[in-house]
């Protein structure tokens, strides 16, 4: 039996059957999107491919949700299926204008920068010191963003204050 965590809604596609006890096949499932609306969030976390793993992305999402912060992703994470297109920020996604945007592993492709250029302040965390995101950032941190996330997650109760 498959254990399902963090899923509160199932999407079931089936044809109506003649019998009520027919077996249904689960074709897909997705978590309810509880994150803040990207357009109205005052603070946003944004993940890029440099976040490293789906688990690190989930840590960022959990941290954002626990702090009441919005979250989004760059296009590569949508392309590989780690996030829904509704969470994509950039020229082919949503244009955002938060007071503070903190990016984790975002390289800073021009299409993504078009979606975040209205942000009042940008803090970029990336292990690649040559990443273009640093040219648009108010503050740049050259570090492994997964380690930063883990530290922040451990200290999230302090951050809420």
C-alpha positions in Angstrom: 0.0 0.0 0.0 1.4 3.4 -1.0 1.8 5.9 1.8 0.6 9.4 0.7 1.9 12.4 2.6 1.0 16.0 2.1 -1.7 15.2 -0.3 -5.2 16.3 0.6 -6.9 16.2 -2.8 -6.9 13.6 -5.4 -7.7 14.1 -9.0 -9.4 11.0 -10.4 -10.3 10.5 -14.0 -12.6 7.7 -14.8 -15.5 6.8 -17.0 -18.8 6.2 -15.3 -19.3 2.5 -14.8 -22.4 0.3 -14.7 -21.5 -1.1 -11.3 -20.8 1.0 -8.1 -18.1 -1.3 -6.9 -15.8 -1.0 -9.9 -12.2 -0.3 -9.3 -11.0 3.2 -9.9 -7.5 4.0 -11.1 -5.7 6.9 -9.6 -4.1 8.7 -12.5 -2.5 11.7 -10.8 -2.4 13.5 -7.5 -1.2 16.9 -6.4 -0.9 18.7 -3.1 -3.2 21.6 -2.4 -1.4 24.8 -3.1 -1.3 26.6 0.2 1.3 29.1 -0.7 0.6 32.8 -0.8 -0.5 34.3 -4.1 2.7 35.3 -6.0 1.2 38.7 -7.0 0.4 39.9 -3.5 3.1 38.3 -1.4 5.3 40.9 0.3 8.1 38.4 0.8 9.0 35.6 -1.7 11.3 32.6 -1.7 12.2 31.6 -5.2 14.1 28.3 -6.1 16.2 27.7 -9.2 17.9 24.5 -10.5 20.8 25.2 -8.1 18.6 24.2 -5.2 19.9 20.8 -6.0 17.1 18.4 -5.2 13.4 18.0 -4.9 13.9 17.5 -1.2 15.7 20.8 -0.9 12.8 22.4 -2.8 10.3 20.9 -0.4 12.3 22.2 2.5 12.1 25.7 1.0 8.3 25.3 0.5 7.8 24.0 4.1 9.8 26.9 5.4 7.9 29.5 3.4 4.6 28.0 4.4 5.6 28.0 8.1 6.6 31.6 7.9 3.7 32.8 5.8 5.9 33.6 2.9 5.1 33.2 -0.8 7.2 30.9 -2.9 7.9 30.4 -6.6 10.3 28.7 -9.0 12.3 29.5 -12.1 11.4 27.8 -15.4 13.9 24.9 -15.2 12.1 23.5 -12.1 8.8 23.5 -13.9 10.4 21.9 -17.0 11.7 19.0 -14.9 8.4 18.6 -13.2 9.3 19.7 -9.7 6.7 22.5 -9.5 3.5 23.5 -11.2 3.6 26.1 -13.9 1.4 28.4 -11.7 4.5 28.8 -9.5 6.8 29.9 -12.3 8.2 33.4 -12.1 9.7 35.0 -15.2 8.9 36.2 -18.7 6.8 33.1 -19.5 5.5 32.9 -15.9 4.4 35.5 -13.4 5.8 39.0 -12.9 6.2 39.7 -9.2 7.0 42.8 -7.2 7.6 41.8 -3.5 9.3 44.0 -1.0 11.8 41.2 -0.5 12.7 38.3 -2.8 15.2 35.7 -1.6 16.4 33.4 -4.3 17.9 29.9 -3.7 20.0 28.6 -6.5 18.6 30.8 -9.2 21.2 31.5 -12.0 19.5 34.6 -13.2 18.6 34.0 -16.9 17.3 37.1 -18.5 13.8 35.6 -18.8 13.7 35.1 -15.1 15.1 38.5 -14.3 12.3 40.0 -16.3 9.8 38.5 -13.8 11.6 39.8 -10.7 12.8 43.2 -11.8 10.1 45.0 -9.9 11.2 43.5 -6.5 12.2 46.2 -4.0 15.1 44.1 -2.7 16.7 40.8 -3.8 18.9 38.6 -1.8 20.5 36.0 -4.0 22.0 32.8 -2.6 24.0 30.7 -5.0 27.2 28.6 -4.9 28.3 30.0 -8.3 29.9 33.4 -7.7 29.6 34.2 -11.5 25.8 33.6 -11.6 24.1 36.6 -13.4 21.5 36.9 -10.5 24.2 38.6 -8.5 24.2 41.6 -10.9 20.5 42.2 -10.0 20.7 41.4 -6.3 20.7 44.0 -3.5 22.8 41.4 -1.5 24.6 38.3 -2.8 25.6 35.3 -0.8 28.0 32.8 -2.3 27.0 29.7 -0.4 25.4 26.3 -0.8 21.7 27.2 -0.7 20.7 23.8 0.6 22.9 24.4 3.7 21.4 27.8 4.2 17.9 26.4 3.9 18.6 23.6 6.4 20.0 26.2 8.9 17.0 28.5 8.4 14.6 25.6 8.7 16.1 24.5 12.0 15.8 28.1 13.3 12.4 28.8 11.8 10.8 29.5 15.2 13.4 32.3 15.8 12.7 33.7 12.4 8.9 34.0 13.1 9.6 36.5 15.9 
